[in-house]
């Protein structure tokens, strides 16, 4: 990692001095132990503060939405992307939230990210792979998964095997802890609508709070549905949740269903694929039936 | 003597204007009976049904929600019901995952000529929902009320 960090500083320094980019989106030391925080570097001298290690969890692609829009004499912004973040980057490109030719994307090798408690993050245990997508260049090469990989859908299958009452009790227990801090929404690269249904403009300091009981109850279901078919499964929502709600279990349920019903799909991997909910096939399965075409039974 | 009244489930039926709503009309004018607790909500197309409508219906006390539209391929707007079908498949699966039994949600394609099918579908659906009892789960995801 130390080596990768030096290569990153070298590359960023070259790009800044040559004037090819106006700034570099990377990480610097945060306020707490084992805490790296996103930062924009605009001069080669400031690059000594650049940090990259096994605790560098935040994703940078979401910051591109604003950074790539700034005029800055048409200069590009340089960004470092970890392998899973390149899917987010691809997703933002495919929804035209980021202009590709305003960004110089550099993939950086990752060898798994650790939490403050020095354990591998859940999202890394179920790593999607170390390939880079949509990058201009890659520093440090493709990493290797050196740990026992968890099945991404094991948690979802565990809940599916419960009875409906158990499932409800499980989710009520989890979702009741939510304090509506909006961290999951704000960190999500997919959740970046200019106007969000959960904002209540005109209500001053209350603009981010629940408008009514419906919103309070449904926040997580609505959010999960809004990112259904678009979620890249980067796992940031669960990581940032201060109440440790396993939000990835909602998103992965949708991903599992999409894969099973409409064919394998990975959001952000390709710029040309239509997302599952904005396309259809005449042969889609009927809701509520198991293989209706083959004379399957109603699931109820 | 106390009168034993059977549980009557509240059902929200989203019917598309062009097929299923006309199918319901035909069921009525053909003097076919279906439970009075099926509340029909007319929508321009089955794909007008925002997933939030369904969540809202459950939160406001519906025990079951059914979406009816034109048969695949017959949509008045060419492809609306194909989109609705994908959305409903995902949402209903998610509701099941959260603990709302899959018997409480249904998608059925009913054409304007299928009054018989409309009545039969509603009778069958009402029976299934009645057997599952009241649904207070969606409105209670955050522990606001105790489940009755």
HADDOCK unambig.tbl for C-alpha pairs under 7 A between the chains (distance, minus, plus):
assign (segid A and resid 160 and name CA) (segid B and resid 97 and name CA) 6.36 0.50 0.50
assign (segid A and resid 164 and name CA) (segid B and resid 99 and name CA) 4.25 0.50 0.50
assign (segid A and resid 164 and name CA) (segid B and resid 100 and name CA) 6.52 0.50 0.50
assign (segid A and resid 164 and name CA) (segid B and resid 101 and name CA) 6.09 0.50 0.50
assign (segid A and resid 165 and name CA) (segid B and resid 99 and name CA) 5.87 0.50 0.50
assign (segid A and resid 167 and name CA) (segid B and resid 97 and name CA) 6.62 0.50 0.50
assign (segid A and resid 167 and name CA) (segid B and resid 98 and name CA) 5.74 0.50 0.50
assign (segid A and resid 167 and name CA) (segid B and resid 99 and name CA) 5.00 0.50 0.50
assign (segid A and resid 168 and name CA) (segid B and resid 98 and name CA) 5.36 0.50 0.50
assign (segid A and resid 168 and name CA) (segid B and resid 99 and name CA) 4.28 0.50 0.50
assign (segid A and resid 171 and name CA) (segid B and resid 98 and name CA) 6.35 0.50 0.50
assign (segid A and resid 172 and name CA) (segid B and resid 141 and name CA) 4.96 0.50 0.50
assign (segid A and resid 172 and name CA) (segid B and resid 142 and name CA) 5.89 0.50 0.50
assign (segid A and resid 172 and name CA) (segid B and resid 143 and name CA) 6.82 0.50 0.50
assign (segid A and resid 175 and name CA) (segid B and resid 141 and name CA) 6.97 0.50 0.50
assign (segid A and resid 175 and name CA) (segid B and resid 142 and name CA) 6.22 0.50 0.50
assign (segid A and resid 176 and name CA) (segid B and resid 142 and name CA) 4.52 0.50 0.50
assign (segid A and resid 176 and name CA) (segid B and resid 143 and name CA) 6.43 0.50 0.50
assign (segid A and resid 217 and name CA) (segid B and resid 139 and name CA) 6.70 0.50 0.50
assign (segid A and resid 217 and name CA) (segid B and resid 141 and name CA) 5.70 0.50 0.50
assign (segid A and resid 217 and name CA) (segid B and resid 142 and name CA) 5.61 0.50 0.50
assign (segid A and resid 254 and name CA) (segid B and resid 90 and name CA) 6.72 0.50 0.50
assign (segid A and resid 257 and name CA) (segid B and resid 90 and name CA) 6.74 0.50 0.50
assign (segid A and resid 277 and name CA) (segid B and resid 83 and name CA) 6.94 0.50 0.50
assign (segid A and resid 277 and name CA) (segid B and resid 86 and name CA) 6.65 0.50 0.50
assign (segid A and resid 277 and name CA) (segid B and resid 87 and name CA) 6.73 0.50 0.50
assign (segid A and resid 280 and name CA) (segid B and resid 82 and name CA) 6.08 0.50 0.50
assign (segid A and resid 280 and name CA) (segid B and resid 83 and name CA) 6.18 0.50 0.50
assign (segid A and resid 282 and name CA) (segid B and resid 82 and name CA) 6.96 0.50 0.50
assign (segid A and resid 286 and name CA) (segid B and resid 85 and name CA) 6.95 0.50 0.50
assign (segid A and resid 287 and name CA) (segid B and resid 85 and name CA) 6.67 0.50 0.50
assign (segid A and resid 287 and name CA) (segid B and resid 88 and name CA) 6.52 0.50 0.50
assign (segid A and resid 287 and name CA) (segid B and resid 89 and name CA) 4.44 0.50 0.50
assign (segid A and resid 287 and name CA) (segid B and resid 107 and name CA) 6.39 0.50 0.50
assign (segid A and resid 288 and name CA) (segid B and resid 106 and name CA) 6.60 0.50 0.50
assign (segid A and resid 300 and name CA) (segid B and resid 102 and name CA) 5.18 0.50 0.50
assign (segid A and resid 300 and name CA) (segid B and resid 103 and name CA) 4.43 0.50 0.50
